């Protein structure tokens, strides 16, 4: 089975593609032409991955969209999974909106102090990061489970366990997850990766 990932060369798209490949899926990717294609080069030797353009006529069961503000012209898929759509996004009949909290991981826009989110630096040692951030691979694990399962809802809310404590009542279609490894170790891992590959990170977004 082949899945389509739009904007596969942004950092979230990279992790989605990587984890789909690790789970035995074949993946087609549409690149964001406004960004460097460096991340997709990591998949270059994987025979299960192929870059396609937005005009492809192939039909997919799932298309995964990581940037709702820039939709490719055509995504021929039975289900289109839109991650963190803009509040004003119009939903197409076959779209599933997935709302995720702060996601962090390797290749994200960041510095040693924190992550860039909505043009704002969220420090690693802030209460917001501690309570609302989820490591990207915990999210992609859930996403793949969602793809495998029966999609009976057009909306999915992914939240941290800490968010659940602050809510007066559980929202319908909400899934609460937590990092299986303590955030301190995850942050140490991500910063180490940043120090090793910092020249390859997309730093323009931090200026």
N, C-alpha and C positions, 0 to 999 in steps of 0.2 A: 504494500500500500504506500502511495506517495502523498506526502503532505506538502503544502505550499506555505512558505514563510515570507511575507512581504517585509522589506527593509531588513533583510537578513544581515546587513553589515553594520547595524547599530549594536550596542553592547547587549541589549536584551535579546534581540533577534539572534545574535551569535550563540548565546546560551541555549535558546530554544532549539536551534538547528543542531547544536552539538549533542544535546540530550536526546533528541529524537533519533539521531544517528546511532547513539549508544544503545537505544532500545530497539534497534533493528529496522527502523523506518527508512524508506527512501524519501529524500527531501529535495524539492525544487525551491530556489530562492530568487526573490526579486530584490535587487539592490536599490538603495537610496542613492541616486546619482549625485546628490549634493554632499555626500560624505566620501571619505577615503574608503577604498575597497580592501584595506589591509586585513580586516578580520576574516573576510571570506577566503582569503588566501590560505588560511589554516585548513580549509576543507578541500583544497585543490586536488589532493591525491586520493580523496575518498570517492570511490566509484558510485556510492549511493547518493552523492550530492551533485546537483547541476544548477547553474544559473540560468534563469529564463527571463524574458522581458515581460512587461505588463500586457503585451498584446497576445500572449500565448493563448491558444484555443483549447488547451488541455483542460479537462474537468477533474476536479479534486473533491474528495469528501470533505476535507477541512482546509481552510486557508486561515492563517494566523497573521493578524495585523498588529504591529507594535507602535504605529504612529497614526492615530485616527485623524490627524489634521492633514495628512497627505495620502489619500487613498489612490492606489493604482487605478488606471482606467477600467480594467476588467479583472475580476478575480472569479473565475468560474468554479464555484464550490457550493456544495450542498449546505455547508455550515461555514460562516465567516466569524472567527473568534477575534473580537476587537478588545485589545488590552488597554485599560484606562482611557476610554473614549472621552472626548471633550464633552462638557456638560450640555453643550448645545448641538451635539451630533445628532443627526437624524438617523434613526435605526432602519436599515433595510429589513425586509421580511425574514431573510435567512441569516441575520446577524445575531450573535450572542455577545453581550457586553460583559466583560470581566473586569471588575474593579479591584485593583490590588493596592496594598499599602506601599510604604517606602520600600523599594527593592534596592539591594546593594550587592556588589560582587565584582569580580575581576572585569576590567575594561570599562567600568562605569566612569563618567566624568567625576573626578575627585581630586583632592590633594591629601596630604598626610593628616589633616585635621578633620576632614569629613567629606560628605558627598554633595554633589550639585543636584538640586531638585527644584524645578520650576524657578530657575535662575537664582536660587538661594542656597547657600552652603548650610547643610545640616551637620553640625559637629558630631563626631562619633561618641563624645562623652555627654551629649545632650539627653534630656529626658525624652524628647520626641523620638530620637533615634532608638533609645533603649526600649521604648514601648511600642513603636509603630513600624520598625524596620524588619524585613524578612530577607534572608539570604536568597539569592536568585535561584539556586538549585533546589531549595525547598519549594519555591513557587513553580518551577518547571516540572518538578515531580508531580505536583498536584495537577498541573495543566495536562500532562500526559495521561493521568488517571481520568481526567474529565473527557479527553478525546476518546479513550477506550470505552467509557461508560455510555449510558443512555442519557442524552441531553434533553431533559424534560422541561427545562426552564430557559428563558431567553436572557436571563441576568444571573450573574454569580458574583457574590461579594467575598473576597478573600481578606481575612483579617487576622491579626495576631491574638494570642490568648489574652494579652494585656488589654487590648481593645474591648474584648468581651467583658472584662471586669468593669469597664467604664460605662457600658451600655445598660440602660434600664430594662431593655428587653431585646431578645435576639431577633435580628431581621430575618425574614424569610429568604431562603437561598444563600445563607451565609455559611462559610466554612472557616473555622478558626485553626490556625497552625502556629507552631513555634519552631525555632531553629533547634535541630537535634544536637547541635554542638554550641556551647556557650558563645555569646556574641564576642566576648573578648578574644577568643581563639580565632573566630571568623575574621574579625577586624585585623588581627595580627597577620593572618594569612593574606588578606586582601592588600594590606599595606606592603607586605613583602613582595607581592606580585607587582605592585605599582612601582616599587623601588627598582625591581629588576627590569621592567619593561616600560618605564616611565616615558621614554622617548617615543614610544609607539602609542601612547594614550592620546585621546582627542582632547588636547588642552585648550583649543580655541574657545570651547564653551565656558571656560573658567575666566576668560579675560573680560 
